[in-house]
Amino acid sequence: MFMNFWYAAIEAKDVADKPVPVRMLGQDFVLFRDTAGKVQCLSNTCVHRGASLSHGKVRGDTVECPYHGWRFRGSDGVCTKIPSLGNDGKIPARAKVDRYPTEERYGLVFCFLGDLPEAERPPLMELKEWDDPAWRFTTMKYEWRADWQRAMENSLDPAHTEFVHPSMGYQGDRDDYVVPDLQVNEHAWGVGSMSVFVSPDLPHEKMKGLKGAGQMEAGSTTHGVGQSATFLHFSPAAWAHQYTYTTPIDEYHIRRFFLQGRNFRTAPEMDAPVDERNLVVVDQDKQVVTRLAPFFTPESNTEEVMVKADAVIGRFREKLKMWEGMGWKIDTDKVHALRDKKAFAIPSPARRETKGWALDPVPTVALAGAGQAAAE
């Protein structure tokens, strides 16, 4: 799991006038709306005696700890009130929790979990069609017990569709089946590819006739470590673009927000059939990804037999090694070794500006020189 990226935390409609607990990257956070309606995100552990802030109350622009009533401001995480000190008591400078930047887009709340200043942060994946009246979107959320990297690599895999998704392939029954040579497309924060292949007609009654049996164009790309886009061009005119935001709850579980846009059959009554079809496809992936061995993606490509159809996955792994070398990968082994003795926090941007924090930052793994070498 990696810090210093944007992660989808929750649907915006689910954050109202009460604090909401959200677990991401193996750590706990509290989300709430302040008096201006902005969603704030703080580290969930009260630095006084370790209580869960998400089980407290929202008091104006602060969240109040349920144990001793300490209040922490959403805009910066600073404690503004310690009832036991009285009205004139001096609040210690260390009485603060980490506060994380948030953005509301596409009906979701995104949190930047890391300490990078704004100018250095990876961008959020953009849904260019979101405000286009010719497109209609539906949103689904689901959770798996799976390694987040395994799930991301599945999205990049052009060879699995022939065998995992009957609506996209022929289950290996075509003698002329082959994955064409892939052109790996890269940008600063991601990698992907597009290819043309033969697929059957869609089986769902309300989706039949959309493309017929024949060629279609499809491909995927990543944005950072947990954002991916899949483009399905059934015909020159009928396109579906799927945007998936994958948030590791911890190293064993993921939460996904799946947003699909379509420029065909955009009437609202088609939302249910489209979502029904999407759930079938999601479950097909789940049946494979959640049963992979070992559970976690191998550390070395030599532990698997990779072929040319895995070129995009190989490049994605190289980018992960680069970010690991920058010190962004969380050392989950150390976190687990100390989990009952120490509370950690994902370091926030404020840690680069001020000192005196009660909670230690999560330990990270660094490969000496790897980040610089990969960047070069």
N, C-alpha and C positions, 0 to 999 in steps of 0.2 A: 504494500500500500504506500502511496506517495502523498506527501503534503505539497503545498504550493500550486494547487490547481483549484478550479471552481468545481463544486459538487452540488447536484440537485438534492435539496434536503427534504422538501415537502411541497405539496400543492398549496398555492397561495391561499385558496379558500379555506384551508384548514388551520390558518393562523388568525386568531381573533383576539378576544380580550383576556385570554388566560395563557399562562406559559405552557409551551409545548416541548416535551422531551424528544430529542432526535439523537440517535447514535450514528456516528460516521467515523470511519477510520479507526474503529476500536475505542473511540472516546465519546463522552457524553456532552451534549450541548443543550442549551435552552433557547428557544425562539419565542418572541412575543412582538406585538405591535405597540409602538409608543403612541403618544397623543397626536402625533402628526400622521399616524397610519403607516409609518415605515416599519418594516420587519427588522428586528435586531436579533443578533446571534451572539451569545456569550458562552464561554466555558461553563459547564454546569456545576462544577464543584465550588462550593463556598469556601473561601480561603480562611475562614474563622475556625470551623470545626468539621468541615467536610460534608455538610448537608447538600442535598440535591435542590438546586435553585428551581428546577422545573416543577417541583412539587410545592412551590410557594405561591405568591400572588403578584400580579402586576399592579404597581402603584405609580400611576402617571407614566413617567418616562423611565421608571426603574422596575427591577424585579426584586421582590422581597424574599429573603431566605425564610423558610418555614421553621427553622430551629431557634434563632435568636433575633430575627427581624432585621438583619443587616440588609441595606438596599444598595443595589448596584445599577448604575446608569447604563442604559442600553447603548448610548452613543460612543462610550469609551471604556466601559467596564469598571469605572472608578466607584468606590463605595461612597455614598453621599449621606448615609445615616447609620449610626450604631446606637440603638436605643439605650443600651446599658451605660453609655457614657453621658447621657443627658444631652440637653440642647447645646451646651457650651463645650462639650468634650472635643478634644482634638483627634481627628481620624488619622490613623497611621498611614503613611505614604504607601506601604505595602498592601493596604487593603484595596485590592483591585483584582479583577479577573480578566482574562483575555477576551477581547471583542473582535469579531470577524466581519469583514465587509460583506454586504448582501446586495443582491439585485433581484427584482421581480421581472421575469420575462416568460412569455409563453405559458402563463398560468402556473408557473413554478417559482419557488424561492431558491436561489442559488447562493451558496456561501463560499467565500474564498478562504480555504483552510491552509494558512501558511503566513509567513512573515515578509514576503516580498513587497516592496513599495509598489504603488499603483502602476507606475510606468514600466515595470518589469514583469507584470503578471501575464500569464497566458490569457488569450481572449476566450470568451464564451463562444461556443459553437453557434453560428448564426442560422436561423431559419428564414431564408430569404422569401419563402412563399407565405409566411405567417399572415401578413396583412394583405395578400393578394386576393381579391374577391373571386378569382377563378379557381381558388383552391379551398378545400375544406379539411379541417383537422379533427382528429379524435385523439384522446389521451387515455392511456392505460398505465396502471402501476402494478408491479408484481415483485415478489421476492423469491430468491433461490438460495439453497445451500450450495454454494459454488465458489470457486476461486475467481475473483474478479478478472484476472488476466486470462484465464481459460475462456471466460464469457466474451471478453473483448476480441480475442483471437478467433473465436467462432464467427464473429461478425465479419472478419476479414477473409474468411476461408472460401474461395470460389469453388473448391472441389466437393464440399460437403452437401451442396444443394441437390446434386444428382441423386444422392442416396438418402438424405434426411428428410427432404421436402418433396413429396410426390407431385405437388402442384408445380414444381420447378424443374423436375427431372424425370427420368424414366427408370429409376431404381437399378441402373446398371444394365438394362436390357438392350441398349443400343451398342452394336459392335463398333460403331464409328465414334463413340464418345471419347472426348479428350478435352482437357483444359488447355486453351490456347496459351501461347507465350504471353505473359503478363507484362504490361508496362507499369512499373511502379511510379505512382504520382506522389510527389512530396511537397509539403509546405512546412513552414517553420515549426508547427506544433503537431504535425500529423503525417500519415502515410495511407495510401489507398490505391485502388485500381478499378478499372471498368473493363468488361468483356462482353462479347456477344456469344450467345449459346442457344441451343434448341430446347424448347420446353413445351409441355402439353397444355391444353386448355385448362382453365381453372375449374375445379370440380363443384364449387358452391353454386347452387341453382341460380341465385341472383347475380353471380359473377360470370356466368357462362357467356361466351361470345365476346368477351372483352378483348381477347387477343387471338384466340384460335391457336391451334398447334403450329408452332413455327419459331422463328428467331425472336429473341428479345435481348435487350441490353440491360445489364445489371452490374453493380459494383458497390463498394463501400469505402469509407475513409474514416480515419480517427481524428480526433481533436483532443490533444493532451492524453491523459491516461484513462479517462472514464467517459468520454463522449464519442459517439460514432454516428455516421449517417450512411444509410443504405438507399440506393437509387434503383428503382425498378421501372424500366421503360418497356411496358408490354407491347406498345406500338408507337409509331411516331407521334400519336396524339394522346395516348392514355398513359399517364405517369403516376407512380406512387413514390413519395420520398419519405423515408422513415428516419426519425431522429431519436436515438436512444441515449439517455443519460444514466450511466451506471455508477452507483455510489456504494462502495464497500461499507457495509454495516460494521463488520470486523473482517478478519482474514478468512472466515469461513462462510460468510453470508453476504449477499448483495441485494440492494434495492434498485429497481429499474423503473424509470419513467419513459414510456414508449409513446412518442408522438408521431402519428402518421398523417401526412398530407396527401390528398389526391385531387387531380384535376378532371376526374371523370365521375359520373353518377354522384354529383355533389349534393343531392337533395338530402335533407336531414334524416329522412326515413331509411337512408342507406347506411347510416352510422352503425346501427346494430348488426347488420350482416357483415360489414367491413370489420368491426371489432370481433365478431364471432370467428371470422376467417383468420384474423391476426392471432387470436388466442390459440387456434389450432397450430399455427406455424410456431408460435412461441413454445408451446408444449413439445413439439417435435424437437426443437433445439434443447429444451430442458432435459428430455429423456437421454440425450447423449452427453451433454456438458456436465451434468451432475453425477455421471458415472465414470468419468475419466480417471485413469490411474497413472501416476500418483495423483492425489487430489490437487496438489499445487503444480504449477507449470515448472518443469525441470529447469534447474539453474543453467545447464549447458545444453546446446543443441546436439552435442554428441550423445546425449541420452535418448535421442529420438532419431529416426531416419527421415530427414527432410528432403523434399524434391522441389522441382522448379515451381510447382503450383503453390508452394509455401513461401514464395519470395517476399510477399508483402508482410507476412507474419514475421519472417526473419528480420526485415527492416524495422518493424515495430519493436521487436526485442532489442535491437541496437539502440533505438531512441530511449527505451527504458533504462538501459545501461548508462546512457549519457546522463539522464536525470538522477540516476542512483549515484553517479560520480559527483554530482553537484551537492550531494548530501540531502536529497529530498525523500529518500526511501526510509520508511519507519522501520526500526529494528524491533519487530514484533516479539522476537525471542526474549530480548531484554525487558520489554514491557510486561510479558507474561511472568518472567522470573520475579518481578517485583510487584506484581499487581495487587497483592494483599498487604503490601508494606508501604506503597507509595502511589500517590495520585499524580498523573502527568497532565499536561495540556499541550495541544498543538500550538506552537508559538505563533503569536499574532504580529501584525506589522508594528504595533506599539513597542514590542520588545527591542526593536532596533533603535528606538528613540529614548526609552526610559529604562532604568534599572530597578532592582528591588522587587522581584516577583516571588510569591510564596511557592508556587508549583513549578517544578522543573519542566523544561520542554521535553517532549517525547524524544527518546534516543533515536538516532538515525544511523543508517549504514552508509559508508562512503568508500568508494574504490579510488585509491590514491591516483590522481592524474587522469582518471577515466573521463570525467566530464570535460576537461580541457581538450583531451585527445580527440574525443568524439566531436566536439564543437569544431575543431580544426579540420 
